[in-house]
Amino acid sequence: MRKVTAKIRAAFIRGHSLSVGNTSTNGESVFLHGNEILYKSKDGAKVYGSLAGWNTPTTRERLNGITQDRWTQKDYEPYFNGDPIGENQWKETSL
């Protein structure tokens, strides 16, 4: 896990705001290059993640480092825990 990801993960879990390089959190959502890739439900009980249209190594690394699920790629297609997903699809995930 990259240092940026570790710092953002800690702040997101605590509900604090933090910006490190191209990644930021307001405690409720995580943004990469201004695109929302994670957010907490209003009651904070659930977390949802998305590639936000950017199936890149950096986006997958942030999601993999913050969540306990696996965001991968095979033949240029995105996968969530081994199942194909759309690049803009939101999936319930866990921290």
C-alpha positions, 0 to 999 in steps of 0.5 A: 500500500502506498503512503498516500493510500494509507494516510487517506484510508486512516482519515476516511475511517476516522471521518476527517478531511485530508488531501495528499497529492492527487487524492483527498477525503472529506471524511465522507467520500474519497476523491482521486483527481476530483472524481469520487471513488468511495463514499459512506452511506448517510448513516455511515453503515455502508461504503460504496466504491467505483472506478469512476470511469477510470480503470487505471492502476492508481484508481484500483490501488486506492480502492484495494488499499482502502477497502477489503475487496479486490478491484482488478483488471483482466483483458482490459476489463474491470473486475470486483472480487472476480466478477466483471463490472462497469467502469462507472458501476458502484459496488458495496464494499467493506473497510 
